[in-house]
């Protein structure tokens, strides 16, 4: 499937997103992207160990993906972490998120080996793209 077609389907169908590295700082890109996604009717579940148990954008913050209740229905993770952290994040997502269909790595973030592991499990992967740039073109 062409990237544009895939992104259009993800934008239309994804309702629940776990955002890894979501910052409570309104000046950070992750906060702006999360706020945009919420404005489009998406539920954004924050994942940030330094703020676990608190709230960001009216959602409870989890320490890691494994801490999110399985019934939360996370369909996509949106990753705002360095490329070096992606492998472990992808492995944790594949193990603990039963409804996962998409792994999205933000601008400047790539891990081809982790992407291959996810794709082998039937999970779509978008790398080095921003949801706030791509979704408006397709929603």
Buried (B, 14 or more C-beta within 10 A) or exposed (E): EEEEEBBBBBBEEBEBBBBBBBBBEEEBBBBEBBBBBBEEEBBBBBBBEEBBEEEBBEBBBBBBBEBBEEEBBBBBBBBBBEBEBBBBBBBBBBEBBEEBBBBBBBEEBEBEEBBEBBEEEEBBBBBEBBBBEBBEEBE
